């Protein structure tokens, strides 16, 4: 499918298109979705699940099965529901595909977790027959680029899942997108007061508390310094992790003093330089908590300085790299949020929203502590 000119013109952006099963030509997809082609405007008066069920004379569960291409519905009933949907102006019949376009706006760079998340989004989209996914990634943590991408998606998509900075510029662009009729879901890191349909991710404050708790229990009665390596505190999730970490150390382990170098902006090379400096300045450093994507640099510095076995290291997200660090004894624990579950839930919740459902789940993803002894088979 051709990338809209408004997207391809954006600097440093990568746009990926992942249609579901049985992809149809570009025009049919846009016609089925009611999205804007040149000279056309987006439909925002989407039929609700209850309205379709009432007019079709079937249950909401039956309508849900039809819209999600699930089994258990007779063919004549399925056709009747699709006919009602078409008569109401909804997607699902127009071009016969029943697919909705949704877009993901994700950070770029060397973040292994984000790369894994993007792969899981691709796989989930490929396994479904009702969604067409576009992924947009950026190399820099810049509110202007995120806002420009969101603004460019007005009229081009039915829903957007976003890992975005909690900044005024991004918040306003999210509000404009929602006002245009596009449903927005926040992913991994929430954004405050924007009217999103759901948040898919862990409780980041609880994750920060867990990191502090683990360090305190690994080092019972210890007194000394603990390093806090911040990724990018413009992400609300990172800010919440820091809050939780600081709070539990102050509450439960007051003899541990936090030292915090400047945030590394999700750059492993910056993390490497900062941790090398910390280990030189504080030879008795007890532990390191890395909030974001700097784990690779932290591990490299610890190994080079000969401190891999003497400093407790806690980080986030089970990837190929962190799995290896656990097995080598460089990392002591990984706080994981399960990229596969997040990809699945984000697509499912966003599709429910664009179809007019009102009971969108709001539960957070379960946090898992992973050690060398309980690494799951799937990374």
N, C-alpha and C positions, 0 to 999 in steps of 0.2 A: 504494500500500500504506500502511495506517495506521501512523503512527509510534508505537511503544510508549510508554505513559504515562510510564514511568521515564525515557525520553529527553527527551520534550517538556517535562518538568518542570525539566530542568536549565537554569540561567540562562546566557545569552550563548552558547548552543550553537546551531549550525545543522545540521540533519539533512537530507540529500538522499538520495533513493531512485532508483536507476537499474537497472531490470530489464533482463535480456537480451531477446533476440528472443522474441516470442510469450508475453508475460507472462500469467500465470494469476492467478486470484483469490487473495486473502490466505490463506484457509484452506488451499487446495491447496498453496501454497508451503511453509507451515509443516509440513503433513503430509508432503510429499515430503522435506523436510530433516530431519525428526525433531526439529525445534526445539520449544521449549516454547510451548504455548498455555496458557491458564488451566487449572490442574489437571493439567498434563502436565509431564514432566521430559525433559531432553535425553538422547539415546542417546550413550554415549561408546564403546561397543564396536563401532567401525566395522570393516567387513571390509577386510582388506588386499588389495592388488592380487594378490599371490601366491595367496592363498586363493581369490579369485574365479576366477583362471585355472585353478587345480588342479581345482576342482569343476566348472567349465564345460568342462574339457578343451580349452582353447585357450591360446594364448601370452599372456604378459603384454602384449606389444605390441598384440595384438588387443583385450584388455580396455581398454588405454589409449586406443585409437582409439574404442571405444564410449563410454567415459566422457567423452571430450572431443569427441564428435560429429564425428569426423573420417571422411573417406571411406575406402574400401578394405575394408569389411566387408560381407558379404552380409546381406540383411535377416533371414533366418532365424537366422543366427549372432548378429546384434545382439539380436534378441528373446530368444534363449536366454541370452545374457550378462545382459541386464536382468532376466530371470526369476530367474537365480541370485542376482543382486545383491539383488533384492526378498526372496528367501527367506532371505538372510543378514541382513536388517534394515537394509540400506544405502539411501542415497538413490539416485535414478536411475530408479525405477519408480513408487513410491507414487502421486503425482499425475500421472505420465507426463511431467513436465517435465524431470527430470534436472538441475535447477538447484540450486546451493548458494548460500546467503546468506553473503556476507562483508562486513565493515565496515572502513572506513578512518577513522582518527582523525588529523586534520591540524590544524596551526596555522591561525588565521585572520589577520586584520589585512590590511596592505597589501603583503604579500609576493607579488610578481608571479610568482615561480617556483612557489609553492604553488598559486596560482590556475591556472597552466598545468598543473601536475601533476593537479589535480582535474579539469580538462577532459579530459586524456588518459585518466584513469581512467574517466570517463563514456563516452568514445568506445570504449575497449577493451571495456567491459562491454556496450555496445550492439551491438558487432560479434560477440559470442559468444552462443551459445545455452544456455550451461551455468552462468550466474552471475547473481546478483542482488546489486547493490552498494548499500550505504548509506554516505554520507559525512557525517562529523561534524566541524565546524570550531569553533574557539574563538578569541575575540579576544585573550585575555590569556595570558601565559606563566605559568600557575599549576599546580603539580603537583596541587593538590586537584581542580581541574576535570577534568584528564586522568584521575585515578584514579577520580573519580565516574562518568565516562563508561564507563571500562573495566568497573567493577563492574556498571553497569547492563546491560551486554551479555551477562552470564552467562545462559545458557539461551535467548538470542535469536538467536544467530548460530553459524556453524560455524568462522569464522576472522576474525581481526582483523589488519590492517596498520596500523602505528603509527609516526608521527613523534612521539616523546615525549622528555621530559627524562630524563636519567639521574640520577634522584633516588630516595632510599629509598622515598618514598611511591608513586611510579610503579612502581618495581621490584616492590614487594609486590603492587600491584594486578595487574600482569602475571602474577606467579606464581599469584595466586588464580584469574585467568581461565584460565590453562593447566591448573591443577588441576581446574577444573570441566569440562574436556574440550574447550576452545576452543583451536585452534591460533593462535599469534601470530607474526607476522613483523614485524621492524623495517625501517623504510624511511627512507632518506636519512641518518639519524643512528642509530647502533646504541645498544643498552642492554646493560649488562654483566650477565652471570651470571643470566639469567632463563629460560634454556631455550627461547628462540625457535627456530622451525623454520629460519629463514634470515634473512639481512640483504640487502636490495636497496639498493645505493647505491655510491658511489665510496669509494676509500680516502682518507679525509679528511686523514690525516696526509701522505700523498703530495701531495694537492692543496695543502696549506699549504707544503710544500717547493717545489712547482712555482712558487707565487706568489713566494716569496723568490728562487728561481733566476732567474725572469724579470726581477725588479727589478734583481738584481745584473748581469745581462747587458745590460739596457737602459742601465745607468749604470756602465760599466766603470771601475774605479779610483776611483769617487766616494767621498767622505767626507762624512758628514752624517746627518741625522735622517730616519727613515722612520716614518710613522704606521701603527699597527695599530688598526683600528676593529673591535672585537669586537661581535658581535650579541647572543648569549645563551649564555654559557659553560656553562649547565646542560645544553645540548645537547652530548652527547659529541662529535658531529661538529665543532662549533665549537671545542671544547677541543683536539681532535686537529689541526685546521687551525692553531691558534695554536702548538701544540707544534712542528709541522713547520716553520712559518715561522721561529720563533725559532731552531730548531736549525740550519737551513741558513744563516741569516745569520751566526750565530756561527761556523759551520764554514767557510763559503766566502767570506763578505763581512764580516769583522770590523770594518771601518771604518764600517759603517753602524750607527747607534744607533737602537733602537726607542723611540718614544714612544707610550704607550697611554693614551688617556683612558678614563673609566669606560665599561663596556659600554652599548650603546644600546638593549638590550632589543628588537631587531628593529624599531625605530621610526625611519623616515627623517627625521622632524623632529628627533629627538635627534641623529641623525648630522649633519644640517645644522648645528646649533648647535655641536657639538663640532668639526667640521672648520673652520667659520668661526673659531672661537677658536684652533685650532691654526695656521691660516694667518696669523693676526695675530701670534701669539706666536713663530712660527718662519718668518720670511720666506724662509729658505733651505731649507725643507722639500723633500726630494728626491722622495718617493713616498708613496703611500697604498695600503694593502691593506685592503679591506673584506671581512671574513670572511662576513658574512651578508646581511641584507635591507636594509641602509642605503644602497645604492648611489645611489638617487634623491637622497637628501639630500646625499651626498658630491658628486655631480655639480653640484647646484645651488649649493653653497657655492663650489666651484672656479670655476664660471663667474662668479658674482657678484664674487668677489675677483680676477678676471682671471688666474687661475692654471691654467686648463684646458689650456694648451699647454706649461706649464713644469713641471708636476708629473706624474710617472708615476702612473697609477691602474690598479690591478688589482682585479678583483672576480669574483664568481661568478654563474653561471647565465645562459644566453642567453635573454632575453625581448625583448619589443618595445622596452622602455626601454633595455636594455643594447646592443641592436643599434643603436639610434639614437646612443647615446653613442660606440660604436666608429666609426660613420660620420662623426660630427662631430669626432672626434679628442679627445673628453673622456676616454674610456677607452682604454687601450693594449692590454689583453687581458682576455678573459673566460674563466674556467675553468668549463667546462660539464660537466654530468652527465647530460644527455639525459632530460628528463621523460617523453618518450614511451616510451623503453626501460624506464625504471623502473616506469611504470604497467603496461606489458605483463608484465614479469617478476614484479612483485608479485602480480598476479592469477594468473598461471600457477603460481607456486610455492606460493601459498596454497591454490589448488584442489588441487594435487597432495597437499599435506599433509592436507587434510580428507578426501581419498579414501583415505588410508592408505598412500600411497607413501612409501618410505623414502629413495629416492635424490634428495632435493631438492637442486638446484644451490646452491652456496655461493660462486660466483664474484662478484667485484665488477664494477660497471659501469665501462666504460672512460672515463677522463678525456680531455677534448678541450680543447686551447688554441685559442681563437677570436680572430682579429685582424680588422681591417677588410678584409683581403685574402682571407680564407677563410670568410666568414660563410656557413653553409649556407642553402639555400633554405627549409627548414622550420624555423620557430622554435617 
